[in-house]
């Protein structure tokens, strides 16, 4: 398995897609029930293959990721095989960027010496989707890139 298996809730959300997936392999509902009961290891493999297909589909469409923690913010843009980063670190221990108040403080103090802004580019040489998946596992969320675009225009 390349990524992680979808959760029960995710499988429930993707029920119709999973049925279609089984149908592409000529597995009927009755046969699926039989596989689960008599060959659980085969059922597990099918769940894993479907999970990887879903992750590949999702990851191939990712354009922006955000990782926001109390003292830092990492904003990523996927640009072809380039991963562009705009990052910032807060030098004030009492500020928490994950709160509304902390975010307000950042807005008011973005260009102060208490905020360290930086950017970097990295070439995604190997498996681009796997790198994006690793960022998600480390706490990044897929976004529309509003924060990235805002900061890019600001520091551009």
C-alpha positions in Angstrom: 0.0 0.0 0.0 1.4 3.4 -1.0 -0.6 5.7 1.2 -3.0 4.8 4.1 -6.3 3.0 4.0 -9.3 5.3 4.0 -11.3 5.4 7.2 -14.7 3.7 7.6 -16.3 7.1 7.3 -14.5 7.9 4.1 -15.5 4.5 2.7 -19.1 5.3 3.6 -18.8 8.6 1.8 -17.3 6.9 -1.3 -19.7 4.0 -1.2 -20.9 4.5 -4.8 -17.4 5.0 -6.1 -16.3 1.7 -4.3 -19.2 -0.1 -5.9 -18.1 1.2 -9.3 -14.5 0.1 -8.5 -15.6 -3.4 -7.7 -17.7 -3.4 -10.9 -14.7 -2.6 -13.0 -13.2 -5.8 -11.6 -16.5 -7.7 -12.4 -17.2 -8.2 -8.7 -20.9 -8.2 -7.8 -22.4 -7.2 -4.4 -23.0 -10.9 -3.7 -19.4 -11.9 -4.7 -18.0 -9.0 -2.5 -20.0 -10.3 0.5 -18.6 -13.8 -0.2 -15.0 -12.5 -0.5 -15.3 -10.6 2.8 -16.5 -13.8 4.5 -14.3 -16.4 2.9 -11.2 -14.5 1.8 -10.8 -11.6 4.1 -7.2 -11.0 3.0 -8.4 -10.5 -0.6 -11.0 -8.0 0.7 -8.3 -6.2 2.6 -6.2 -6.0 -0.6 -9.2 -4.5 -2.5 -9.7 -1.9 0.2 -6.1 -1.0 0.0 -6.0 -0.7 -3.8 -9.2 1.4 -3.8 -7.7 3.7 -1.0 -4.5 4.2 -3.1 -6.6 5.1 -6.1 -8.6 7.6 -4.2 -5.5 9.2 -2.7 -3.8 9.4 -6.1 -6.9 11.2 -7.5 -7.0 13.6 -4.6 -3.2 14.3 -4.5 -3.0 14.8 -8.3 -5.3 17.8 -7.9 -3.6 19.5 -4.9 -2.5 23.0 -5.7 -2.0 24.4 -2.1 -1.3 23.1 1.3 -1.2 24.9 4.7 0.4 23.8 7.9 -0.5 26.2 10.7 0.8 25.7 14.2 0.9 28.0 17.3 4.3 29.5 16.4 4.6 28.9 12.7 2.8 28.8 9.4 4.0 26.9 6.3 2.1 27.6 3.1 2.9 25.4 0.1 2.1 25.9 -3.6 2.5 23.0 -6.0 3.8 24.5 -9.3 4.5 21.7 -11.7 7.4 19.8 -10.2 8.2 22.7 -7.9 7.0 22.9 -4.3 7.1 26.6 -3.3 7.0 27.5 0.4 6.2 30.7 2.1 6.8 30.3 5.8 6.6 32.5 8.8 7.7 32.1 12.4 6.4 34.1 15.4 9.1 35.3 17.8 6.5 36.0 20.6 5.8 32.9 22.7 2.4 34.0 23.9 1.0 34.2 20.3 -1.0 31.2 19.0 -1.7 31.3 15.3 -4.3 28.6 15.6 -6.6 31.0 17.5 -8.6 33.9 16.1 -6.7 36.3 18.5 -3.4 35.0 17.3 -4.3 35.4 13.7 -5.5 38.9 14.4 -2.2 39.6 16.0 -0.4 38.3 13.0 -2.4 40.5 10.7 -1.5 43.6 12.7 2.2 42.6 13.1 3.0 40.8 9.9 5.7 43.2 8.9 7.2 43.7 12.4 10.5 42.2 13.6 8.5 39.8 15.7 7.5 37.9 12.5 10.2 36.1 10.5 9.1 35.6 6.8 10.9 33.3 4.5 10.4 31.4 1.3 12.0 28.4 -0.5 11.5 26.2 -3.6 12.1 22.5 -3.8 12.1 20.3 -6.8 9.8 17.3 -6.5 12.1 14.8 -8.2 10.7 11.5 -7.0 7.0 10.8 -6.5 5.3 14.2 -6.2 2.1 12.8 -4.7 4.0 10.8 -2.1 5.7 14.0 -1.0 2.4 15.8 -0.8 0.9 12.9 1.2 3.8 13.1 3.7 3.1 16.8 4.2 -0.6 16.0 4.9 0.5 13.3 7.4 2.7 15.9 9.1 -0.3 18.2 9.6 -0.9 20.1 6.3 -4.3 20.7 5.0 -5.4 21.0 1.3 -6.6 24.6 0.7 -7.5 26.9 -2.1 -4.4 28.9 -1.4 -5.9 32.2 -0.2 -3.3 32.7 2.5 -0.5 31.7 0.2 -1.6 34.2 -2.5 -2.1 37.0 0.0 1.4 36.6 1.4 2.9 36.1 -2.1 1.4 39.4 -3.2 2.6 41.1 0.0 6.2 39.9 -0.2 6.3 39.4 -4.0 
